[in-house]
Amino acid sequence: MPFTPVPIFLTLALCANSAMGADGARRVWQIEGVEREAIVHLPTGAPHPCPVILAFHGHGGRAQSVQRSMHFQDEWPEAVVVYPQGLATKTARDPAGARAGWQNRPGENDDRDLKLVDQIMTNLRDSGWVDDTRVYVTGHSNGGGFTYALWLARAEMLAAVAPVAGGTFAARSLTPLPCMHVAGRADTIVPFVNQERVMAAVRTLNGCMGTGTPWAKDCTLYESKFGTPVVTMITDGGHQYPREAPALIARFLKGQAAPILCGPPSPGQPWPRSRPISD
């Protein structure tokens, strides 16, 4: 069923109980009777159209922690940066669902996390903060898997994606988008061989040609005949989030903008949108 935004406790313009400061502002929503939250960093000045980065923690992670380890608000202070908080999520490594995480594919968990993203974007857009040609998603581990899920379900909303140590079983169903995938050869949580397959499938999907060219340390750029380049960052590390990743991801995202306006479907229409927004 199409998602209809529900009323929220707090708006993104003013929020009486948000903790403002270097750690951003905590925003809270009620979505279908469940409290959801995120840490939001807004650029200085009055609301104006800005790039938007949605950044997702891994399974067992916390928004408060990854806002420091990812620190996109420092790498791109002109962007709105949102660190949502996941809910208890069952996985193969956490069958009891004791730790917070994200759905890995559209349709899981009643799409509760897609609904959270829709609500966040609705509020940001209504408050005047969204440049609809520059909306980006990134995430680590389970958050990287959710990055791919958003790519599957909300491609029309996005200008580029940057999953880290994550993957998908549905790469062939994706719509071409600029992508930077970060992986470690020693990763045993999301095995590197599986991530290699996903990266190869994404390069094929995106119309990338040749063997690629050096782009930065550990990074290879694959140009695309569709204008949807792929950068792979492959380190000798494991599943951990590389310290060098935020600056390089920000550099990649800054170079990508949608050729048309992205955004939600027209009122009453479900995702995915049937045609681009043209005005």
SULGI-V277978 format. One record per residue. RES is the residue in one small letter. SS is DSSP state (H for helix, E for strand, - for the rest). PHI is phi as a letter, one per 20 degrees, with the letter a starting at -180 (none if undefined). D_LAST is the distance of its C-alpha to the last C-alpha in whole Angstrom. Layout:
{{RES,SS,PHI,D_LAST} {RES,SS,PHI,D_LAST}}
This chain:
{{m,-,none,27} {p,-,f,23} {f,-,e,23} {t,-,d,23} {p,-,g,22} {v,-,d,26} {p,-,f,27} {i,-,d,28} {f,-,f,31} {l,-,c,29} {t,-,e,26} {l,-,e,24} {a,-,e,25} {l,-,c,28} {c,-,b,31} {a,-,f,34} {n,-,d,36} {s,-,e,34} {a,-,e,36} {m,-,e,34} {g,-,p,36} {a,-,f,36} {d,-,e,35} {g,-,m,32} {a,E,d,31} {r,E,e,32} {r,E,d,30} {v,E,c,31} {w,E,c,29} {q,E,d,31} {i,E,c,30} {e,-,l,32} {g,-,n,35} {v,E,d,35} {e,E,f,34} {r,E,c,32} {e,E,b,31} {a,E,b,30} {i,E,e,30} {v,E,d,28} {h,E,d,28} {l,-,d,25} {p,-,f,25} {t,-,f,27} {g,-,n,26} {a,-,f,23} {p,-,g,20} {h,-,b,17} {p,-,f,15} {c,E,c,17} {p,E,f,18} {v,E,c,19} {i,E,d,22} {l,E,d,24} {a,E,c,28} {f,E,d,30} {h,-,f,34} {g,-,e,36} {h,-,f,39} {g,-,n,41} {g,-,e,39} {r,-,c,38} {a,H,g,34} {q,H,f,37} {s,H,e,38} {v,H,f,35} {q,H,f,34} {r,H,e,37} {s,H,f,37} {m,H,e,34} {h,-,k,33} {f,H,f,29} {q,H,f,29} {d,H,e,32} {e,H,f,30} {w,-,b,27} {p,-,f,27} {e,-,e,24} {a,-,e,22} {v,E,f,22} {v,E,c,25} {v,E,c,26} {y,E,d,29} {p,E,f,29} {q,-,d,33} {g,-,f,34} {l,E,d,36} {a,E,g,39} {t,-,c,39} {k,-,f,42} {t,E,c,42} {a,-,f,45} {r,-,e,46} {d,E,c,45} {p,-,f,46} {a,-,e,47} {g,-,m,43} {a,-,e,45} {r,-,d,42} {a,E,f,39} {g,E,a,36} {w,-,c,33} {q,-,f,32} {n,-,e,33} {r,-,b,31} {p,-,g,28} {g,-,n,30} {e,H,f,33} {n,H,l,34} {d,H,l,32} {d,H,l,29} {r,H,f,30} {d,H,e,28} {l,H,f,25} {k,H,f,25} {l,H,f,26} {v,H,f,23} {d,H,g,20} {q,H,f,22} {i,H,g,22} {m,H,f,18} {t,H,f,17} {n,H,f,20} {l,H,f,18} {r,H,f,15} {d,H,f,16} {s,-,e,18} {g,-,n,16} {w,-,e,17} {v,E,d,15} {d,E,e,13} {d,E,f,11} {t,E,d,12} {r,E,c,15} {v,E,d,17} {y,E,c,20} {v,E,c,23} {t,E,b,27} {g,E,a,30} {h,E,d,34} {s,-,m,36} {n,H,g,35} {g,H,f,32} {g,H,f,32} {g,H,f,32} {f,H,f,29} {t,H,g,27} {y,H,f,28} {a,H,f,27} {l,H,f,24} {w,H,g,23} {l,H,f,24} {a,H,e,22} {r,-,c,19} {a,H,g,18} {e,H,f,15} {m,H,e,15} {l,-,d,17} {a,-,e,17} {a,E,a,21} {v,E,c,24} {a,E,b,27} {p,E,f,30} {v,E,c,33} {a,-,l,37} {g,-,c,35} {g,-,a,34} {t,-,b,33} {f,-,e,35} {a,-,c,32} {a,H,g,31} {r,H,f,30} {s,H,e,28} {l,-,f,25} {t,-,e,22} {p,-,g,22} {l,-,b,21} {p,E,g,23} {c,E,b,26} {m,E,d,29} {h,E,d,32} {v,E,d,35} {a,E,b,38} {g,E,d,42} {r,-,f,44} {a,-,e,47} {d,-,f,44} {t,-,d,46} {i,-,f,44} {v,-,d,41} {p,-,g,43} {f,H,g,42} {v,H,f,43} {n,H,f,40} {q,H,f,38} {e,H,g,39} {r,H,f,38} {v,H,f,35} {m,H,f,34} {a,H,f,35} {a,H,f,33} {v,H,f,30} {r,H,f,31} {t,H,f,31} {l,H,g,28} {n,-,e,26} {g,-,m,28} {c,E,e,30} {m,-,c,33} {g,-,m,36} {t,-,e,38} {g,-,n,36} {t,E,c,37} {p,E,g,38} {w,E,c,35} {a,E,a,37} {k,-,g,40} {d,-,m,40} {c,E,d,36} {t,E,c,36} {l,E,d,32} {y,E,d,32} {e,-,f,29} {s,E,c,27} {k,-,f,26} {f,-,e,23} {g,-,m,22} {t,-,c,23} {p,-,f,26} {v,E,c,28} {v,E,d,31} {t,E,d,34} {m,E,d,36} {i,E,d,39} {t,E,d,42} {d,-,e,46} {g,-,f,45} {g,-,d,45} {h,-,e,42} {q,-,f,42} {y,-,f,39} {p,-,f,39} {r,-,f,40} {e,-,e,38} {a,H,f,35} {p,H,g,33} {a,H,f,33} {l,H,f,32} {i,H,f,29} {a,H,g,27} {r,H,g,28} {f,H,f,27} {l,H,f,23} {k,H,g,23} {g,-,e,23} {q,-,d,20} {a,-,b,16} {a,-,f,14} {p,-,f,13} {i,-,c,9} {l,E,f,8} {c,-,e,10} {g,-,q,11} {p,-,f,13} {p,-,f,13} {s,-,f,12} {p,-,g,15} {g,-,n,18} {q,-,e,17} {p,-,e,19} {w,-,f,19} {p,-,f,18} {r,-,f,15} {s,-,f,15} {r,-,b,12} {p,-,f,9} {i,E,f,6} {s,-,d,4} {d,-,b,0}}
